[in-house]
Amino acid sequence: MDGDLGAYDAVEVRLRRADTVILLDFSLVRCACQAITRSRERADFWRWLLAYRRKYLPVLLQAIAQHAPTADVLIFRDPRAAERFLNTACPERSEGMRA
């Protein structure tokens, strides 16, 4: 499952089929810096980003608990932790990066 499509997201359908859920829960500062360097964002994006942890993350966690109760849930709070996981899960990935 990738991304958040807001009101158009059918997260429940995707969660029912998931055996593993990877949630990237990076800090507000990190996400804001990435958004600034990526492109100009509309005001609704900034409102969503500011409200994410308080309003949207609890809803997402509840949906995961309800629709993917047997899935492995991995929450990464920084990119390095996600990178370490990927290198462990896919050793050939880290070998290719060293070359």
N, C-alpha and C positions, 0 to 999 in steps of 0.2 A: 504494500500500500504506500502510496507516495503522495505527499502534499496534503493540502487542505483546500477543498473547493467551496468552502463556505456553505451557503444555503443549497448548493447543488451537489453536495457530497453525499454519497450513499455509503457512509462508513460502516453501517451495520452489516450490509451485504458482504463487504470485503472482510470484516472482522470474523464473521461466521466461518469463513473458509481459511482463516489464518491459523498456522501452527506456531508462528513466532511473530511477535510485534516488536519492532524497534522504534523507540520514541526518542527523538533528538530534542532534548529539553535544555537548549543552550540559553545563556543569560540574555537578559534584555539588552545589555550594552553590546554584547557580541552580535546579536541579531540586528540591532540598529546600525552598527558599524558596517556590517555586511550589506545591508540594504542601501546605505548611503553610497558605498563604493560600487554597488551593482548598477543602480539606476535611480532615476527620480521616481518616488512612490507617491501615490495619491493619498489624500488625507484619511480615507477609510482604512488603508493599510496601517497607518500609524495609530489610529484608534484601536484597531484589532491587536496590533503588537503590544500596545500599552495595557490592554485588558486581558491578554492571553492567559497569564498565570492565574489571575483571579477569576475569570469568567469561562474561558474556553478549555483550559487544561482539565479542570475537574469534570467537565462534561465528557471529554475524551476518555479520561480514566474510567469513568462510570460506564461508558459504552464498551470499553475493552473488557471490563469485569463482567458485564452482562452478556455480550455477544461472542467473547473469546475466552471463556472461563478456564479452558485447559491450555491455552496458548502460553508459551514462554514469553514473558514481557521483559525486554531489555531497555533500560532507560539510561541514555548517555547525556551527561551534563556538560561535556566539553568535547571538542573535536578529537583531542588526543585519545580519549577513552574509546571513542568510536573507531579510530584508526587502529588502536591496539587490538580491539575485537576483530576487525576485518583482517588484520594480519595473522591473527591466531586461527580464525575460521577458514581463511584462504591463504595458506602459506605460500603458494605460488605467486600470489599478489605481491607480497613483500619482497620476494626474490626478484621479481620483475622490476620493482622500484629501485633496487640496488644497482641494477645493471646500467 
